Amino acid sequence: MMVARVWRKHRLRPHRLEGHMASNDPDFEAKAAEIIGLYLHPPQHAAAFCVDEKTAIQALDRKDPVLPLSPGRAERHGFEYYRHGTLSLFAAFNARTGEVLGKTAAHHTAAEFVAFLTDIVANQPRGKAIHVIADNLSAHQSQPVRDFLAAHGTVHPHFTPTYSSWLNQVELWFSKIEREVIARGVFTSVKDLARKLMRYIRQYHTAPKTVKWKYFDPTRRITSQSAVTGH
């Protein structure tokens, strides 16, 4: 207890560990500036979507009932559960409005990604320029995706640098749905999981929130010039 009091007094937390991953992308600065530019100065007549998929979401059903929290007692879950299968959640986070276009799928193949891009295009006015921010997953740069981009000249891809998925704002939204739905959820089937995920997205749309990016240390500001234009 004495050690704990000393640590607390001097705000020491030696038990904490933080990880980091340094990008080895030689074009990191230019790619990062291009994406951040879309966030800070979005094109006036175009849409910018942060796109990714949350894969292998498990539909877990507890064997024992969940005991709700009460005064002096935390919520309690049993340790045993049933596995009902998995699904993937595709999401496109609108950087300007904070709204999310979502779709569940059994797999996360290139074909499913192309189908989701098709949904994004269909969701926007015909001919409107669409900027899509995505990571370097092989399915995002496959031949079916290249064919789709060749056939849809209004869709402009922007790929994050290697090991830099944190630049994609949809990852922040994924952490939100993980905390509020998936981590503590009880799902009786894959269909039940899909239904609850989509219900959450509909509820989220009643008060969507954008992500405000800012530099807390101006000396580390990315200064590479990268113009992003829209029509």
Secondary structure, DSSP 4 states (H G I P E B T S, - for coil): -HHHHHHHHTT--TT----------TTHHHHHHHHHHHHHS--TTEEEEEEEEEEEEEEEEESSPPBPPBTTB--B--S-EEEEEEEEEEEEEETTT--EEEEEES---HHHHHHHHHHHHHTS-TT-EEEEEE---GGGGSHHHHHHHHH-TTEEEEEPPTT-GGG-THHHHHHHHIIIIITT---SSHHHHHHHHHHHHHHHTTS--------S-GGG-----------
